[in-house]
Amino acid sequence: MAQAEADIQDTKTENPTIIAWMKPFCGWSNGVRAVFQKYGLSFDDRDIINIAANYAEMVRRTGQTMQPCIAVDEHVLIDVSGEEVESWLIDHGYVQASDDEPEVPIDRACENEAAPKPVSLQMRPSSRS
């Protein structure tokens, strides 16, 4: 076992303290929330959009400006998807793998964060003379 994995096993708790710095509405954030709900894990959902102090805390604790960032006990995961969080939790023994489907996709951004769709513009003559 690698030293980092041994350190995680030594500090893993039965009921981990989980802090999640995320946007209120975001595909990535909702995927992380769905993973925590799937496994019945309590977490502190810290809004980084509407509460500037939460964003500042995330940057200070993680060195990262992108979200979601997660702290499980004192182990930090930065700029992660729900898929990555689920894999990490399973790999480090916090949860047992489950085939239950999460409520929302855990592997994608919001639709409005995807490539913009083409817009058709129609020009009309001015009604002014």
C-alpha positions as a printed NumPy array, in Angstrom:
array([[  0.   ,   0.   ,   0.   ],
       [  1.366,   3.445,  -0.925],
       [  2.13 ,   5.834,   1.951],
       [ -0.657,   8.262,   0.972],
       [ -3.205,   5.414,   0.99 ],
       [ -1.892,   4.194,   4.34 ],
       [ -2.262,   7.718,   5.741],
       [ -5.891,   7.85 ,   4.561],
       [ -6.647,   4.477,   6.126],
       [ -5.08 ,   5.66 ,   9.398],
       [ -7.218,   8.818,   9.514],
       [-10.485,   7.471,   8.027],
       [-13.466,   7.87 ,  10.332],
       [-16.722,   5.912,  10.521],
       [-18.784,   9.09 ,   9.958],
       [-16.532,  11.394,   7.96 ],
       [-16.779,  15.151,   8.157],
       [-17.484,  16.268,   4.603],
       [-17.342,  19.846,   3.367],
       [-18.36 ,  20.513,  -0.232],
       [-17.649,  23.911,  -1.79 ],
       [-20.023,  24.096,  -4.755],
       [-22.33 ,  26.247,  -6.835],
       [-26.037,  26.08 ,  -5.967],
       [-26.93 ,  25.177,  -9.563],
       [-24.311,  23.276, -11.534],
       [-24.202,  19.879, -13.21 ],
       [-20.888,  19.003, -11.558],
       [-22.117,  20.132,  -8.125],
       [-25.415,  18.307,  -8.485],
       [-23.527,  15.143,  -9.431],
       [-21.443,  15.372,  -6.253],
       [-24.597,  15.974,  -4.185],
       [-26.217,  12.92 ,  -5.811],
       [-23.266,  10.726,  -4.81 ],
       [-23.464,  11.844,  -1.192],
       [-27.232,  11.226,  -1.195],
       [-26.81 ,   7.819,  -2.865],
       [-24.564,   6.673,  -0.03 ],
       [-26.435,   8.463,   2.752],
       [-23.461,  10.678,   3.626],
       [-24.079,  13.907,   5.499],
       [-22.174,  16.882,   4.147],
       [-21.832,  20.624,   4.622],
       [-22.862,  22.163,   1.278],
       [-21.089,  25.532,   1.11 ],
       [-22.418,  27.921,  -1.548],
       [-19.442,  29.614,  -3.248],
       [-21.544,  31.852,  -5.507],
       [-23.757,  33.704,  -3.041],
       [-21.422,  33.636,  -0.031],
       [-18.044,  35.213,  -0.782],
       [-16.516,  33.911,   2.455],
       [-17.183,  30.323,   1.316],
       [-15.399,  30.957,  -1.991],
       [-12.45 ,  32.539,  -0.157],
       [-12.32 ,  29.575,   2.233],
       [-12.313,  27.117,  -0.691],
       [ -9.424,  28.91 ,  -2.393],
       [ -7.48 ,  29.157,   0.882],
       [ -8.014,  25.493,   1.839],
       [ -7.583,  23.958,  -1.612],
       [ -5.493,  26.419,  -3.625],
       [ -8.143,  25.93 ,  -6.32 ],
       [-10.507,  28.435,  -7.958],
       [-12.623,  25.843,  -9.774],
       [-15.354,  23.819,  -8.098],
       [-16.558,  21.407,  -6.813],
       [-13.915,  21.01 ,  -4.128],
       [-14.494,  18.478,  -1.388],
       [-12.857,  17.854,   1.981],
       [-13.464,  14.383,   3.422],
       [-12.123,  14.565,   6.948],
       [ -8.895,  16.396,   6.059],
       [ -8.393,  14.881,   2.579],
       [ -9.099,  17.389,  -0.205],
       [-10.414,  16.593,  -3.686],
       [-10.283,  19.508,  -6.105],
       [-12.365,  20.322,  -9.19 ],
       [-14.063,  16.908,  -9.188],
       [-17.106,  15.259, -10.727],
       [-19.538,  13.034,  -8.883],
       [-17.927,  10.042, -10.626],
       [-14.516,  10.981,  -9.254],
       [-15.886,  11.517,  -5.742],
       [-17.696,   8.167,  -5.806],
       [-14.571,   6.338,  -6.998],
       [-12.441,   8.014,  -4.327],
       [-14.911,   7.153,  -1.557],
       [-15.021,   3.507,  -2.666],
       [-11.248,   3.21 ,  -3.203],
       [-10.549,   4.577,   0.28 ],
       [-13.13 ,   2.472,   2.092],
       [-15.607,   5.191,   3.041],
       [-18.451,   3.399,   1.203],
       [-19.116,   0.057,  -0.482],
       [-19.832,   0.18 ,  -4.231],
       [-23.544,   0.295,  -5.042],
       [-25.407,  -0.28 ,  -8.298],
       [-28.179,   2.109,  -7.222],
       [-28.702,   4.857,  -9.776],
       [-28.184,   8.412,  -8.514],
       [-31.   ,  10.919,  -8.957],
       [-29.077,  13.007, -11.513],
       [-26.115,  12.383, -13.824],
       [-22.844,  12.455, -11.887],
       [-20.532,  13.015, -14.831],
       [-21.498,  16.233, -16.606],
       [-21.783,  19.976, -16.559],
       [-25.032,  21.881, -16.783],
       [-26.55 ,  22.108, -20.222],
       [-25.944,  25.85 , -20.256],
       [-22.203,  25.198, -19.729],
       [-21.961,  23.191, -22.951],
       [-21.027,  24.646, -26.332],
       [-23.473,  27.357, -27.367],
       [-26.155,  26.409, -29.853],
       [-26.484,  28.411, -33.06 ],
       [-29.091,  31.144, -32.982],
       [-31.129,  32.164, -36.003],
       [-31.578,  35.921, -36.265],
       [-34.2  ,  37.516, -38.464],
       [-33.836,  41.159, -39.353],
       [-37.003,  43.206, -39.785],
       [-37.245,  46.599, -41.448],
       [-37.489,  49.5  , -39.066],
       [-40.964,  50.965, -38.62 ],
       [-39.455,  54.433, -38.437],
       [-39.63 ,  56.601, -41.563]])
